[in-house]
Amino acid sequence: MEVKKKLFRISGKFLMGDKYQKFEKEVVALKKEHALELVYSDLGSKHKVKRTQIKIEKIEEEEVE
């Protein structure tokens, strides 16, 4: 049985100082939940923002070959 990975294009905004900064990230994961976790983790470590300061606006999903 082959596991199909998917490409997730996630966009939204996060609070940086007193303004929201837009972002768009592409991640490869098995499930949408895993992709979201990667985005939260990446933004949190790079920009020191909490998960409650990140607003996800759109998630697009594609099959990866």
Secondary structure, 3 states (H helix, E strand, C coil): CCCCCEEEEEEEEEEECCEEEEEEEEEEECCHHHHHHHHHHHHHHHHCCCHHHEEEEEEEEEECC
